[in-house]
């Protein structure tokens, strides 16, 4: 009897230590992992492609990372509350098309109008998730199809070119600070504001509380439904900002053009940036490095001799590996 009790005590102590070690490893990853991965990948690319740094490679990566970063920040807000938004990349494309169509006739008002519209698109997602209690994966998979269809219909399934007033947004791409285009600087500023919001405001702290333990948050008088709507609204808003960066860079938008493949990179950047897939953990500043890392993937795969078509394979493997390594597991926990 005593031997059984002793064995059980040892097993419990070992499980406790293992759980503690895993939590420490997860926290360490969330703190410095995104930066370490970016530095390693950047070093590999710089070594294999010596002309990368001096040949404008930094500017190219930052330009590519800008829309990814904005989409990833929106995705991270939704992941932080324990949900997912599969539609925000489609909202980005639709927003870019709407901006291309309205920038000429509306001028400086067009970006504001488009941002309001895409924020409302996100809010509708949030309202349905919060009040109709439709699972976020199923809902946003459905709205992904709706927004993609809307983009095809609105654009006539063709490329929409900005016919006037392109200079109102083009400066975001042509202007730069220390070789970094203003589109990327915009993403960094948004990330800093998001970090301040999460850390120092009650709604931001409430979102994290909902992601960590929604039942506990409800008992603590956290308005979980309202915060879900806010999270999805922010996802829509940031998708709209990503659409603006696309127009600034390309001067046009298409359902199949620039930005149409942002969904997987956006999710990968959020997760590589330390955002927990199960909710309750998000550092917008680390998402910056997640986006830069994902933007380096095409260059790295080419430098290593892989076919460019393997990029989505790399994104998928990265998501699986990072989630598997950082997901907290226990007998009482539920893997969602």
C-alpha positions as CSV (number, residue, x, y, z in Angstrom):
1,X,0.0,0.0,0.0
2,X,2.8,2.4,1.0
3,X,4.8,1.5,-2.1
4,X,1.8,2.3,-4.3
5,X,1.3,5.7,-2.6
6,X,5.0,6.5,-2.9
7,X,5.0,5.6,-6.5
8,X,1.9,7.8,-7.1
9,X,3.6,10.7,-5.3
10,X,6.7,10.4,-7.4
11,X,4.6,10.2,-10.6
12,X,2.7,13.3,-9.6
13,X,5.9,15.2,-8.7
14,X,7.4,14.2,-12.1
15,X,4.3,15.3,-14.0
16,X,4.3,18.6,-12.1
17,X,8.0,19.2,-13.0
18,X,7.4,18.3,-16.6
19,X,4.5,20.7,-16.8
20,X,6.5,23.4,-15.2
21,X,9.4,22.9,-17.6
22,X,7.0,22.9,-20.6
23,X,5.4,26.2,-19.4
24,X,8.9,27.8,-18.9
25,X,9.9,26.6,-22.4
26,X,6.7,28.0,-23.9
27,X,7.2,31.4,-22.2
28,X,10.8,31.5,-23.3
29,X,9.7,30.8,-26.9
30,X,7.0,33.5,-26.7
31,X,9.5,36.0,-25.4
32,X,12.5,35.5,-27.7
33,X,11.6,32.6,-30.2
34,X,10.3,34.9,-33.0
35,X,13.4,37.1,-32.9
36,X,15.8,34.1,-32.8
37,X,14.0,32.4,-35.8
38,X,14.1,35.6,-37.8
39,X,17.8,36.2,-37.1
40,X,18.7,32.6,-38.1
41,X,16.7,32.7,-41.3
42,X,18.1,36.2,-42.2
43,X,21.7,34.9,-41.6
44,X,21.1,31.9,-43.8
45,X,19.7,34.0,-46.6
46,X,22.6,36.6,-46.2
47,X,25.2,33.8,-46.4
48,X,23.7,31.9,-49.3
49,X,22.9,35.1,-51.2
50,X,25.7,37.6,-50.6
51,X,24.1,40.3,-52.7
52,X,20.9,40.2,-50.5
53,X,21.8,43.0,-48.1
54,X,23.5,45.3,-50.5
55,X,21.1,44.7,-53.4
56,X,18.0,46.0,-51.8
57,X,16.9,42.7,-50.2
58,X,16.0,44.3,-46.9
59,X,13.6,46.7,-48.7
60,X,12.1,43.9,-50.7
61,X,11.5,41.7,-47.6
62,X,10.0,44.7,-45.6
63,X,7.7,45.5,-48.5
64,X,6.5,41.9,-48.8
65,X,6.1,41.7,-45.0
66,X,3.9,44.8,-44.7
67,X,0.5,43.3,-45.8
68,X,1.4,40.0,-44.1
69,X,2.1,41.8,-40.8
70,X,-1.2,43.7,-40.9
71,X,-3.2,40.6,-41.7
72,X,-1.3,38.6,-39.0
73,X,-2.0,41.3,-36.4
74,X,-5.7,41.0,-37.1
75,X,-5.5,37.2,-37.0
76,X,-3.6,37.4,-33.7
77,X,-6.3,39.4,-32.1
78,X,-8.8,36.8,-33.0
79,X,-6.6,33.9,-31.9
80,X,-6.0,35.7,-28.6
81,X,-9.7,35.3,-27.7
82,X,-9.5,31.6,-28.6
83,X,-11.1,31.9,-32.1
84,X,-9.8,32.1,-35.7
85,X,-10.6,34.3,-38.7
86,X,-10.2,32.5,-42.0
87,X,-11.9,35.4,-43.9
88,X,-9.6,38.3,-43.1
89,X,-7.3,37.8,-46.1
90,X,-10.4,37.7,-48.4
91,X,-11.5,41.0,-46.7
92,X,-8.1,42.4,-47.6
93,X,-8.5,41.7,-51.3
94,X,-12.1,42.9,-51.3
95,X,-11.0,46.1,-49.5
96,X,-8.2,46.7,-52.0
97,X,-10.7,46.3,-54.9
98,X,-13.1,48.7,-53.3
99,X,-10.3,51.2,-52.7
100,X,-9.1,50.9,-56.3
101,X,-12.7,51.6,-57.5
102,X,-13.4,54.5,-55.2
103,X,-10.0,56.3,-54.9
104,X,-10.7,58.2,-58.1
105,X,-14.2,59.5,-57.5
106,X,-13.9,59.9,-53.7
107,X,-10.3,61.0,-53.3
108,X,-8.9,61.3,-49.8
109,X,-12.2,60.1,-48.3
110,X,-12.0,56.7,-50.1
111,X,-9.5,55.0,-47.6
112,X,-11.7,56.0,-44.7
113,X,-14.8,54.7,-46.3
114,X,-13.2,51.4,-47.2
115,X,-11.8,51.1,-43.6
116,X,-15.2,51.6,-42.2
117,X,-16.7,49.0,-44.5
118,X,-14.2,46.3,-43.8
119,X,-14.4,47.0,-40.1
120,X,-18.1,46.4,-40.3
121,X,-17.5,43.1,-42.3
122,X,-15.3,42.0,-39.4
123,X,-17.9,43.1,-36.8
124,X,-20.6,41.0,-38.5
125,X,-18.3,38.0,-38.1
126,X,-17.9,38.8,-34.5
127,X,-21.6,39.3,-33.9
128,X,-22.4,36.0,-35.4
129,X,-19.7,34.2,-33.4
130,X,-20.6,35.9,-30.1
131,X,-24.4,35.9,-30.2
132,X,-25.3,33.0,-32.6
133,X,-22.5,30.9,-31.1
134,X,-21.5,29.6,-34.5
135,X,-18.0,28.1,-34.2
136,X,-15.5,30.6,-35.6
137,X,-13.8,28.1,-37.9
138,X,-17.1,27.1,-39.6
139,X,-18.4,30.7,-39.8
140,X,-15.3,32.4,-41.2
141,X,-14.8,29.5,-43.6
142,X,-18.2,30.4,-44.9
143,X,-17.6,34.1,-45.0
144,X,-14.3,33.5,-46.7
145,X,-16.3,32.1,-49.6
146,X,-18.7,35.0,-49.5
147,X,-16.0,37.7,-49.5
148,X,-14.1,35.9,-52.3
149,X,-17.3,35.8,-54.4
150,X,-18.0,39.5,-53.6
151,X,-14.5,40.4,-54.8
152,X,-15.1,38.5,-58.1
153,X,-18.5,40.2,-58.6
154,X,-17.4,43.7,-57.7
155,X,-14.3,43.5,-59.9
156,X,-16.0,41.7,-62.7
157,X,-13.3,39.0,-62.2
158,X,-10.7,41.2,-63.6
159,X,-8.0,43.6,-62.5
160,X,-9.2,47.0,-61.2
161,X,-6.8,49.9,-61.8
162,X,-6.8,53.1,-59.9
163,X,-7.6,55.8,-62.5
164,X,-6.9,58.9,-60.3
165,X,-5.5,60.1,-57.0
166,X,-3.1,57.1,-56.6
167,X,-0.6,59.5,-55.1
168,X,-2.8,59.7,-52.0
169,X,-1.6,56.2,-51.0
170,X,1.4,55.5,-53.3
171,X,3.7,57.5,-51.0
172,X,3.3,54.7,-48.4
173,X,5.2,52.4,-50.8
174,X,7.6,54.9,-52.4
175,X,8.5,56.6,-49.2
176,X,11.0,55.0,-46.9
177,X,12.9,55.3,-43.6
178,X,16.3,53.6,-43.3
179,X,15.5,51.4,-46.3
180,X,12.1,50.4,-44.8
181,X,9.1,51.4,-46.9
182,X,6.3,53.3,-45.1
183,X,4.0,50.4,-45.6
184,X,6.1,48.4,-43.3
185,X,6.5,51.3,-40.9
186,X,2.7,51.6,-40.8
187,X,2.6,47.9,-39.8
188,X,5.1,48.5,-37.0
189,X,3.2,51.5,-35.7
190,X,0.0,49.5,-35.7
191,X,1.8,46.7,-33.8
192,X,3.1,49.1,-31.1
193,X,-0.4,50.6,-30.7
194,X,-1.8,47.0,-30.4
195,X,0.8,46.2,-27.8
196,X,-0.2,49.2,-25.7
197,X,-3.9,48.4,-26.1
198,X,-3.4,44.8,-24.9
199,X,-1.2,45.8,-22.0
200,X,-2.7,48.9,-20.6
201,X,-6.4,49.0,-21.4
202,X,-9.3,47.0,-19.8
203,X,-10.7,45.8,-23.1
204,X,-7.2,44.5,-24.2
205,X,-6.7,42.7,-20.9
206,X,-10.2,41.4,-21.1
207,X,-9.5,39.8,-24.5
208,X,-6.5,38.0,-23.1
209,X,-8.6,36.9,-20.1
210,X,-11.3,35.5,-22.5
211,X,-8.6,33.6,-24.4
212,X,-7.1,32.1,-21.3
213,X,-10.3,31.1,-19.5
214,X,-13.6,32.3,-20.9
215,X,-15.7,30.9,-18.1
216,X,-13.5,32.5,-15.5
217,X,-13.6,35.8,-17.4
218,X,-17.4,35.7,-17.5
219,X,-17.5,35.2,-13.7
220,X,-15.2,38.2,-13.4
221,X,-17.7,40.3,-15.2
222,X,-15.8,40.5,-18.5
223,X,-18.1,41.3,-21.4
224,X,-16.9,38.4,-23.5
225,X,-19.4,38.8,-26.3
226,X,-18.6,42.5,-26.8
227,X,-14.9,41.8,-26.8
228,X,-15.3,39.1,-29.4
229,X,-17.0,41.6,-31.7
230,X,-14.1,44.1,-31.0
231,X,-11.5,41.4,-31.9
232,X,-13.2,40.6,-35.2
233,X,-13.7,44.3,-35.9
234,X,-10.0,44.9,-35.4
235,X,-9.2,42.0,-37.7
236,X,-11.4,43.6,-40.4
237,X,-9.8,47.0,-39.8
238,X,-6.3,45.7,-40.1
239,X,-7.3,43.7,-43.2
240,X,-8.4,47.0,-44.7
241,X,-5.0,48.6,-43.8
242,X,-3.4,45.6,-45.6
243,X,-5.6,46.4,-48.6
244,X,-4.3,50.0,-48.6
245,X,-0.7,48.8,-48.7
246,X,-1.5,46.6,-51.7
247,X,-2.9,49.5,-53.6
248,X,0.0,51.7,-52.6
249,X,2.4,49.0,-54.0
250,X,0.6,47.8,-57.1
251,X,-1.8,50.7,-58.0
252,X,-4.4,48.0,-58.8
253,X,-6.3,45.1,-57.3
254,X,-7.6,41.7,-58.5
255,X,-9.3,38.8,-56.9
256,X,-6.4,36.6,-58.0
257,X,-3.6,39.2,-57.8
258,X,-1.4,40.6,-55.0
259,X,-2.9,39.8,-51.6
260,X,-5.0,36.8,-52.7
261,X,-2.7,34.3,-51.0
262,X,-2.3,36.1,-47.6
263,X,-4.4,33.7,-45.5
264,X,-1.8,31.0,-44.8
265,X,1.2,33.5,-44.5
266,X,-0.9,35.6,-42.1
267,X,-1.7,32.7,-39.8
268,X,1.9,31.5,-40.0
269,X,3.2,34.9,-39.1
270,X,0.9,35.2,-36.1
271,X,1.9,31.8,-34.8
272,X,5.6,32.2,-35.5
273,X,5.2,35.6,-33.7
274,X,4.3,33.7,-30.5
275,X,0.5,33.9,-30.6
276,X,-1.1,30.9,-29.0
277,X,-3.5,28.9,-31.2
278,X,-5.5,28.1,-28.1
279,X,-5.9,31.7,-27.0
280,X,-4.7,34.0,-24.2
281,X,-1.2,34.7,-25.5
282,X,-0.3,37.5,-27.9
283,X,2.6,39.9,-28.3
284,X,2.1,42.2,-31.3
285,X,5.7,43.2,-31.2
286,X,6.8,39.6,-31.8
287,X,4.3,39.3,-34.7
288,X,6.5,41.8,-36.5
289,X,9.4,39.3,-36.5
290,X,6.9,36.5,-37.4
291,X,5.8,38.5,-40.5
292,X,9.5,39.2,-41.5
293,X,10.3,35.5,-41.1
294,X,7.4,34.5,-43.3
295,X,8.3,37.1,-45.9
296,X,11.8,35.6,-46.0
297,X,10.5,32.1,-46.8
298,X,10.3,32.6,-50.6
299,X,13.9,34.0,-50.7
300,X,15.2,31.3,-48.4
301,X,13.5,28.4,-50.3
302,X,15.0,29.8,-53.6
303,X,18.4,30.2,-52.0
304,X,18.3,26.6,-50.7
305,X,17.4,25.4,-54.2
306,X,13.7,24.5,-53.6
307,X,11.0,25.1,-56.1
308,X,9.0,28.3,-55.4
309,X,5.8,26.3,-55.3
310,X,6.9,24.7,-52.0
311,X,6.2,28.0,-50.1
312,X,2.8,26.9,-48.9
313,X,4.3,23.6,-47.9
314,X,6.8,25.5,-45.7
315,X,4.1,27.6,-44.2
316,X,2.0,24.6,-43.3
317,X,4.9,22.7,-41.8
318,X,5.9,25.8,-39.8
319,X,2.4,26.1,-38.4
320,X,2.2,22.4,-37.4
321,X,5.7,22.4,-35.8
322,X,5.3,25.6,-33.9
323,X,1.9,24.6,-32.5
324,X,3.1,21.1,-31.6
325,X,6.1,22.5,-29.7
326,X,4.3,25.3,-27.9
327,X,0.8,23.9,-27.1
328,X,0.3,23.3,-23.4
329,X,-0.9,19.8,-22.7
330,X,-2.3,18.2,-19.6
331,X,-4.8,15.5,-18.8
332,X,-7.3,18.1,-17.7
333,X,-6.8,20.3,-20.8
334,X,-8.9,20.2,-23.9
335,X,-7.1,20.5,-27.3
336,X,-9.6,22.6,-29.4
